Amino acid sequence: MIRLIVGLGNPGSEYEKTRHNAGFLFLDLLAEKFNSNWGYESKFDGLVAKCSIESGIVYLFKPLLFMNRSGGAVDKLAKYYRISPDEVLVVHDDLDFQAGVIKFKFDGGHGGHNGIRDVINHLNSNSFYRIRIGIGRPLQAGVVASYVLSDFSKNEFVAVKNAFDCASSYLGEFIAAQSQAVVTRINELIKNDS
């Protein structure tokens, strides 16, 4: 069962609605949906919310280190609560999908995402679940850094919020019985709902 859901993003109001903060934005929606309050935990360098999903306690976590250094904070919290990598779900932005596309995934490499790379390095494993939130690619090559740190357009933000609602509606089922079969089924359902 999933016991920890991590949203990747950057701390600070200037990054709040940027594409790179899609993971934070999704976790804010979950905290609201499950009536959970965020609290700062200095020992984990981040914000933690505790909620009950599918009759189990799940921790929501937003590391307050910058994206590329978030793995150490994830590792601290996972070790403290004795959570293994396969009980972790990491939510992050993904350039490979258009805004509004969301996919669940298990295992795999970092795909060039430095936040995921750092989580893999600190957990010493890539055997964790992910929710990949599409943010699209910039039209110009070589401007990826500024693109991911820019705000969503109005239309993109609407598409992403709709995708969040859709993905969160399947989260309970996923948490209760995550498996490759469930990942495949939910991805198909999300695709059909879009």
N, C-alpha and C positions, 0 to 999 in steps of 0.2 A: 504494500500500500504506500502511496505517496504520503510523506510526512512533512516535507519541506518544499515550498514553492518560492523560488527566487526570481525577482524581477531585476534585470540589468538596466542600468541607466547611470546618469551623472548627477551628483548633488548640486543644488543651487538653483535659484529661481530662473536664472538666465537659460537653463537647459530644460526647464519643466515640460514644455510642450514640443520638444524637438523630436525628430524621427528616432534618434539614438535612445530616447527615453521611453520607447514603446513598452518595454518590460515594466517600468515603474507605473506607467499609465494603466496597464492591464491589472497590476496588483492593487492599485487604488480602487478600480472597479470591483475586484473581488472582496476587498475589505469592506466596501460599502454593501455589497450584496449579502455578505455573511455577518453583517453587524459587528465588525471587529474594529478595534481602535489601535492606531499605531503608537508605539512607545519606543523611545530611543534606548538602545542597549549598548553602552560604551564598550563592554567586553567583546562585542561582535562588530563594532564599528558600523552600526546600521539601525534601521527601524524594523521592529518586529511586531507582528499582529498574530494573535492566536485565534483560531476559529475551528468550529466543528463542521466538517464536511463528510457526508456519508457515515455518520456515527463515529468518526475518528477525529482526533485532534491533529490539525495541520497548521504548521507555522508558515506565515507569509513573511518574506524577508526582502528588504531593499538595502543593499550595502551602500554606505555613504562614502565609500572610497571611489575614485574615478573608475570608469568602466574597465580600463585595462588592468586595474589592480584589485578587482572585486573578488577574485578567487580566494584570497587569504581570509577575507571576512566570511565567505561561504563555508570554508573549511573549518574555521573556529566554531561556528554555530553547529555545523553537522557533527563535529567531534563532541561538543558539549552535550548534545542531546542523543548521541550515539545513533546518528542517522547515516545509513550507508548510501553510497552513490546511487544505487538503483531505487532509492526511496526519495530521490530529489528530482524536481521538475524545474527547469530553468527557462524563463520566458525572455526572449530577446528579439531585437530587430533583425531583419534579413533583407539584404539588397537583392536577392535572387527572385523575390516575388513582388508583384505590384502591391501598392497600398490597398488594404482590404482583404488580402489573401492571408489565411492563417493555416499552418500545418503543425500537427503533433508529430513528434519523431522520438525514436530511442536510439542512443548510441551514435557513433560516427565521429568525424573529425571536427575541427573548428571552422572550416570553410573560410578562413581568413578573418574571422570575427575575433578581435583581440580579447574581448570580455570572456567569450567561451574558451579561448585558448588558455586564459589565466585560471579559469575554473577547472579545466582539465588538468593543468599543471599542479594546482594545489590539492585537488581531490585525488590526484595520481590515478585518475580513471576517466574514461569517456563514456562509461556505462551509466549515464543518467538520461532522464527524459527531457525533452525540450518542447517548447511551443515557439515556433518561428513566425514572427509577425512581419509580413511584407511591408516594405517602405519604398519599393521601387529603386531604380538606379538613376543617377543624374544623366542628363542628355550629353553632357560634355565629359570626356575621359579626363582623369587627373584631378577631379574636384570632389572626390568622395568624402574627404575629411570635412570640408565645409558643408557638403550636402547633408551628411548625417547629423550635423550639429545645427541645421536650420529647422525652422518650424514646419509642420505639416501645412499644406495649403488647406483651405476650408473644405474643399471636396474630399481631399485625402483623409482629413480628420474624421469626416462623417463616415467614410468607407471603413476606416480603421475601427471606429467606435461600434459600428454595426457588426463587424467581424468579432470584436471583443464580446459583444452580447451573445452572438452565436456560439463561439467557443466556450464561453462560461456556462452555457446551458448544458453542455456535454461533460463538464468537468467532474461532476459527482460520479457519473458512470465510469469515467476514466480512472479516477482516484481509487474507486472500489475494486476495479479489476483490470489494471493496466496490463496490456500484453500487446504483442505485435498485431494480433487479430483485432483488438479493440482500437489501436492506433489507426489501422487501415480503415476500419468501419467508420470511425469518427471523422477522419479526413474526407471520406466519401460523403458523409452526411453534411459536413460543413460546405463542401463543394456544391452539393445540391441545393443547400439553403441560400447560397450566395446569389 
